[in-house]
Amino acid sequence: MKKKHLAALLTILLISFLAAPVWSLEQGSVPPDFQLPDLDGKEFRLSEHKGEVMILKLATTWCPTCRQQSADFHEIGDFLKENNIRLVEVFVQDSEKMVREYIDNESYPMSFDAILDDGRVLKDYSVYLIPRVLLIGPDFTISRDGNMLPADELKKELEKLIARAPAVSEGAGEAK
């Protein structure tokens, strides 16, 4: 029985690594724009945050790995706040009630937007695996598109992104 579970896990991991080039967006490309409601019913448009460093997380409420990625964001929350990095979490295939329950007891020190997908992000970003984490620079281009990223690696990637465009990111990303 353990061998079957191990074989299934290895197969999933192999498919994840092989599928990455198919579903990831090219580094340096502009992310597909979207305008969708947040939990307060206000429209959030991704492109309106050009000039900010952003983490775009595509996730669901029922995914344990998505919850772990959120814990990693909390671990470096002060770093994200100090560097005006906005976290945008788009919940694909979840109801407003599910999302509210998921983040009900969460407190984010950084700028945070919880967005409800209506299927457009799922389609436009070709979401097959979750969580999917994209890092978007102040020039509104993708510097990373992939699956889960541990807190220490995420921080290193963000430090490189901030160093590339310090003049553009200064003052950007203030909390609304």
C-alpha distance (Angstrom), angle and dihedral (degrees) to the residues before:
residue distance angle dihedral
M1 . . .
K2 3.81 . .
K3 3.80 90.2 .
K4 3.82 90.5 55.3
H5 3.81 91.6 51.1
L6 3.79 91.6 47.3
A7 3.81 91.2 48.2
A8 3.81 90.8 49.5
L9 3.81 91.5 49.0
L10 3.81 92.6 48.6
T11 3.81 90.5 48.5
I12 3.82 91.2 51.9
L13 3.80 91.6 48.5
L14 3.80 91.9 48.2
I15 3.80 91.9 49.8
S16 3.82 89.8 47.9
F17 3.79 92.7 54.6
L18 3.79 94.5 42.5
A19 3.81 93.2 45.7
A20 3.81 94.4 50.4
P21 3.81 96.2 89.3
V22 3.80 90.1 49.9
W23 3.78 96.8 54.1
S24 3.78 103.7 28.1
L25 3.77 123.2 93.4
E26 3.77 118.1 -123.6
Q27 3.79 118.3 -94.5
G28 3.82 108.6 -106.3
S29 3.81 93.8 25.5
V30 3.79 124.3 120.0
P31 3.81 113.2 -104.8
P32 3.81 116.9 -119.3
D33 3.78 107.2 -92.9
F34 3.78 121.6 -126.6
Q35 3.78 138.6 178.9
L36 3.78 114.2 -153.9
P37 3.81 137.5 149.5
D38 3.76 122.9 -92.3
L39 3.80 121.9 -144.9
D40 3.80 91.0 -83.2
G41 3.80 90.9 55.5
K42 3.81 93.0 -109.8
E43 3.78 116.2 136.4
F44 3.79 114.3 -110.8
R45 3.79 117.4 -160.5
L46 3.79 115.1 -169.4
S47 3.81 95.2 -150.0
E48 3.82 91.5 56.2
H49 3.80 86.7 72.3
K50 3.79 95.2 60.2
G51 3.79 106.7 139.0
E52 3.80 92.4 43.8
V53 3.77 129.4 96.0
M54 3.80 106.3 -121.5
I55 3.75 139.7 -172.7
L56 3.79 109.8 -149.9
K57 3.79 111.4 -162.9
L58 3.79 119.0 -171.7
A59 3.78 108.4 -161.0
T60 3.77 151.1 133.7
T61 3.77 132.1 -125.2
W62 3.80 94.6 -121.4
C63 3.81 96.7 54.3
P64 3.86 113.5 103.3
T65 3.81 91.4 -160.5
C66 3.82 89.3 53.8
R67 3.79 88.8 54.8
Q68 3.82 90.0 50.0
Q69 3.81 90.2 51.2
S70 3.81 88.7 52.7
A71 3.81 88.8 52.9
D72 3.81 88.2 53.6
F73 3.82 89.6 52.7
H74 3.81 89.3 52.1
E75 3.80 90.2 49.9
I76 3.82 90.5 60.5
G77 3.82 95.4 29.9
D78 3.80 94.7 119.8
F79 3.82 90.3 50.9
L80 3.81 89.6 50.8
K81 3.80 91.4 49.5
E82 3.83 94.4 46.2
N83 3.80 90.1 52.0
N84 3.81 96.0 43.1
I85 3.79 92.8 -118.8
R86 3.79 114.0 165.2
L87 3.80 120.7 -143.1
V88 3.80 113.1 -149.7
E89 3.78 113.2 -173.5
V90 3.80 115.1 -169.7
F91 3.77 113.6 -164.3
V92 3.79 110.5 -149.9
Q93 3.80 119.7 -160.6
D94 3.82 94.5 3.2
S95 3.80 131.1 117.8
E96 3.79 123.1 -125.5
K97 3.82 89.2 -109.4
M98 3.82 91.7 53.9
V99 3.80 91.8 49.8
R100 3.80 93.1 47.2
E101 3.80 90.8 51.7
Y102 3.81 90.4 46.9
I103 3.81 95.4 54.1
D104 3.82 98.2 27.0
N105 3.80 95.7 110.3
E106 3.80 96.2 30.7
S107 3.78 122.6 113.1
Y108 3.77 117.9 -168.2
P109 3.81 119.8 -163.3
M110 3.82 91.7 -163.2
S111 3.81 129.2 64.6
F112 3.79 104.2 -73.6
D113 3.78 133.4 -174.6
A114 3.82 123.6 -174.4
I115 3.80 107.8 -158.7
L116 3.80 128.3 -167.8
D117 3.80 113.1 -139.7
D118 3.79 119.5 -143.8
G119 3.81 92.4 -164.0
R120 3.82 97.6 -80.4
V121 3.81 96.1 99.4
L122 3.79 90.6 43.6
K123 3.81 88.7 55.0
D124 3.82 101.6 34.7
Y125 3.80 93.2 48.7
S126 3.83 93.8 39.3
V127 3.79 91.4 -129.0
Y128 3.80 110.6 -159.7
L129 3.78 102.6 143.1
I130 3.79 128.5 39.2
P131 2.89 142.8 -117.2
R132 3.75 94.3 37.9
V133 3.78 116.1 -179.0
L134 3.80 122.8 -162.3
L135 3.79 123.9 -175.8
I136 3.79 112.9 -150.6
G137 3.79 121.5 -166.3
P138 3.80 128.1 -142.4
D139 3.82 88.2 -98.7
F140 3.84 86.1 63.7
T141 3.79 94.9 -113.8
I142 3.77 129.4 125.7
S143 3.79 116.2 -105.4
R144 3.81 95.1 174.3
D145 3.79 136.8 13.4
G146 3.76 119.3 177.7
N147 3.75 148.3 97.8
M148 3.80 128.8 -63.3
L149 3.79 118.5 -22.8
P150 3.84 121.9 -161.7
A151 3.81 116.3 -123.3
D152 3.81 96.5 -106.4
E153 3.81 93.1 49.6
L154 3.80 91.6 44.0
K155 3.80 90.5 52.6
K156 3.83 91.2 50.3
E157 3.82 91.7 49.8
L158 3.81 91.1 48.7
E159 3.81 92.2 48.1
K160 3.82 89.1 54.9
L161 3.80 90.3 48.2
I162 3.81 92.7 49.3
A163 3.82 91.8 47.3
R164 3.81 90.9 53.9
A165 3.79 93.9 60.6
P166 3.82 110.9 17.3
A167 3.81 95.7 151.7
V168 3.80 93.1 52.6
S169 3.81 95.9 47.0
E170 3.80 97.3 48.3
G171 3.78 108.8 112.1
A172 3.79 93.0 0.2
G173 3.75 122.6 124.4
E174 3.79 99.7 34.2
A175 3.78 111.2 169.9
K176 3.77 114.6 -97.5
